[in-house]
Amino acid sequence: MPHIFETRWFRRHWGLVVTEQSSKGHAHWATYEPNWKKIDEVMNALLAEIGRDEWEIKSVIPLTSSRTYVEGLINNHGMFQNTWGAGYGYGAPYAEGVVLICQRRVELTEAEYAEWRAAKEAKARQAAEEKAAAQRAEERKAAAKAIRDTPIENVSGGLFARARYRFDGVEYDDNAAAMAAREEKARQAEEGA
């Protein structure tokens, strides 16, 4: 009987709580801890789901964050207020969640396996077609940009000659007409015409 391996990831977050905070003058501090009660709830529910659906944990990625504390000295005396460059601080990382990457073996009948294989191949074909279409669109966009970046030449004959402009080998009586022709060619390139 054929089998496949399904892979899935689970992300759970429990955050943090402030267990103690205080301040004195311009100094403020606090104690941050993971939310222990929520960790228990989240992990128990997650493990129940993983066990019920027979997932096997392949990798555990902790989600971490940090909090910092910094104090600066401020001079409020005199005409101006300024902050001095002295101070101290600390930072503390903590785990605020977890990502579990899980896998399970699924037994399939021959018909289910053939259907799964066909769906996988169709999805791969669709992804390849979308990638090729995106690449063609990028190529058309690049071609249109190259056309828009092509300078319009001023081919006037002299000081008193009528101004003439050339784009793509064609001469125009005014710059606006040459710019319109350039934009039209760029638009056609974008549309693939």
C-alpha positions as CSV (number, residue, x, y, z in Angstrom):
1,M,0.0,0.0,0.0
2,P,1.5,3.4,-0.9
3,H,2.1,6.1,1.6
4,I,3.0,9.8,1.7
5,F,4.5,12.1,4.3
6,E,2.5,15.2,5.1
7,T,4.3,18.1,6.7
8,R,2.6,20.9,8.6
9,W,3.8,23.7,10.9
10,F,2.0,25.0,14.0
11,R,2.7,28.4,15.5
12,R,1.6,29.3,19.0
13,H,2.1,32.5,20.9
14,W,1.8,33.1,24.7
15,G,3.3,36.5,25.1
16,L,4.6,38.0,28.3
17,V,3.3,39.6,31.5
18,V,4.8,42.3,33.6
19,T,5.2,40.9,37.1
20,E,6.8,43.9,38.7
21,Q,7.4,47.5,37.8
22,S,8.6,50.6,39.5
23,S,10.1,54.0,38.9
24,K,12.2,56.6,40.6
25,G,12.7,60.0,39.1
26,H,13.6,59.5,35.4
27,A,14.3,55.8,35.9
28,H,11.7,53.1,35.2
29,W,12.1,49.4,35.4
30,A,10.0,46.3,35.1
31,T,10.2,42.5,35.3
32,Y,8.9,40.7,32.2
33,E,8.2,37.0,32.2
34,P,6.5,34.6,29.9
35,N,2.8,34.1,30.6
36,W,3.2,30.8,32.4
37,K,-0.6,30.1,32.7
38,K,-1.1,30.7,29.0
39,I,1.9,28.5,28.1
40,D,0.3,25.6,29.9
41,E,-3.0,26.2,28.1
42,V,-1.4,26.7,24.7
43,M,1.0,23.7,24.9
44,N,-1.7,21.3,26.3
45,A,-4.1,22.2,23.5
46,L,-1.3,21.9,20.9
47,L,-0.1,18.6,22.1
48,A,-3.6,17.2,22.2
49,E,-4.1,18.3,18.6
50,I,-0.7,16.8,17.5
51,G,-1.5,13.5,19.3
52,R,-5.0,13.3,18.0
53,D,-4.0,13.7,14.4
54,E,-0.8,11.5,14.8
55,W,1.7,14.2,13.9
56,E,5.4,13.6,14.8
57,I,7.4,16.7,15.9
58,K,10.4,17.1,13.6
59,S,11.7,20.5,14.7
60,V,11.0,23.1,17.4
61,I,11.7,26.8,16.8
62,P,11.4,29.1,19.7
63,L,10.0,32.6,19.0
64,T,11.9,35.1,21.1
65,S,11.6,38.7,21.9
66,S,13.3,41.1,24.3
67,R,12.8,44.0,26.5
68,T,15.3,46.7,27.4
69,Y,15.8,49.2,30.1
70,V,18.0,52.4,29.8
71,E,18.4,55.4,32.1
72,G,19.9,58.7,31.1
73,L,20.7,61.7,33.3
74,I,18.7,64.9,32.7
75,N,19.8,68.4,33.7
76,N,16.7,70.5,34.5
77,H,18.6,73.4,36.1
78,G,19.1,76.7,34.4
79,M,17.7,78.0,31.2
80,F,17.9,74.8,29.1
81,Q,17.1,71.2,29.6
82,N,19.7,68.7,28.3
83,T,20.4,65.0,28.6
84,W,23.9,64.0,29.7
85,G,25.6,61.0,28.2
86,A,25.8,58.9,31.4
87,G,23.4,56.0,32.1
88,Y,23.1,52.3,32.3
89,G,20.7,49.7,31.0
90,Y,20.0,46.1,30.4
91,G,18.1,43.9,28.0
92,A,16.5,40.5,28.5
93,P,15.3,38.0,25.9
94,Y,12.4,35.6,26.6
95,A,10.5,33.0,24.6
96,E,7.1,34.3,23.7
97,G,6.0,31.5,21.5
98,V,7.0,28.4,19.5
99,V,6.8,27.0,16.0
100,L,6.6,23.2,15.6
101,I,7.3,21.6,12.3
102,C,5.5,18.2,12.2
103,Q,5.2,15.3,9.8
104,R,3.0,12.2,9.6
105,R,2.9,9.1,7.4
106,V,-0.4,8.6,5.6
107,E,-1.4,5.3,4.1
108,L,-3.3,5.6,0.8
109,T,-5.2,3.2,-1.4
110,E,-3.9,2.9,-5.0
111,A,-6.8,5.2,-6.2
112,E,-6.1,7.8,-3.5
113,Y,-2.4,7.7,-4.4
114,A,-3.1,8.2,-8.1
115,E,-5.4,11.1,-7.3
116,W,-2.8,12.7,-4.9
117,R,-0.1,12.2,-7.5
118,A,-2.2,13.8,-10.3
119,A,-3.1,16.8,-8.0
120,K,0.6,17.2,-7.1
121,E,1.6,17.2,-10.8
122,A,-1.1,19.6,-11.7
123,K,-0.1,21.9,-9.0
124,A,3.6,21.7,-10.1
125,R,2.5,22.4,-13.8
126,Q,0.4,25.4,-12.6
127,A,3.3,26.8,-10.6
128,A,5.7,26.4,-13.6
129,E,3.2,28.1,-15.8
130,E,2.7,31.0,-13.3
131,K,6.5,31.3,-13.0
132,A,6.9,31.4,-16.8
133,A,4.1,33.9,-17.1
134,A,5.6,36.1,-14.4
135,Q,9.0,35.9,-16.2
136,R,7.5,36.9,-19.5
137,A,5.7,39.8,-17.8
138,E,9.0,40.9,-16.3
139,E,10.7,40.6,-19.7
140,R,8.0,42.7,-21.3
141,K,8.2,45.3,-18.5
142,A,12.0,45.5,-18.9
143,A,11.6,45.9,-22.7
144,A,9.1,48.7,-22.1
145,K,11.4,50.4,-19.6
146,A,14.3,50.2,-22.1
147,I,12.1,51.8,-24.8
148,R,11.0,54.6,-22.4
149,D,14.7,55.2,-21.5
150,T,15.6,55.5,-25.1
151,P,16.4,59.2,-25.7
152,I,14.6,61.2,-28.4
153,E,17.2,62.9,-30.7
154,N,17.0,66.5,-31.7
155,V,17.9,66.5,-35.4
156,S,17.4,70.1,-36.2
157,G,19.4,71.3,-39.2
158,G,20.7,74.6,-37.7
159,L,20.0,77.8,-35.9
160,F,17.0,78.9,-38.1
161,A,15.9,75.4,-39.1
162,R,12.6,74.0,-38.0
163,A,13.0,71.7,-34.9
164,R,12.8,68.0,-35.8
165,Y,12.9,65.0,-33.4
166,R,13.8,61.4,-34.2
167,F,12.7,58.3,-32.3
168,D,13.2,54.7,-33.6
169,G,14.4,56.0,-37.0
170,V,11.3,58.2,-37.6
171,E,11.4,62.0,-37.6
172,Y,8.7,64.0,-36.0
173,D,7.8,67.7,-36.2
174,D,7.6,68.2,-32.4
175,N,9.0,66.5,-29.3
176,A,5.5,65.7,-28.0
177,A,4.7,63.5,-31.1
178,A,8.1,61.7,-30.7
179,M,7.3,61.1,-27.0
180,A,3.8,59.8,-27.8
181,A,5.3,57.4,-30.4
182,R,7.9,56.2,-27.8
183,E,5.1,55.7,-25.2
184,E,3.0,53.8,-27.7
185,K,5.9,51.5,-28.6
186,A,6.5,50.9,-24.8
187,R,2.8,50.2,-24.2
188,Q,2.8,47.6,-27.1
189,A,5.9,46.0,-25.6
190,E,4.3,45.7,-22.2
191,E,1.2,44.1,-23.7
192,G,3.3,41.7,-25.8
193,A,2.0,43.1,-29.1
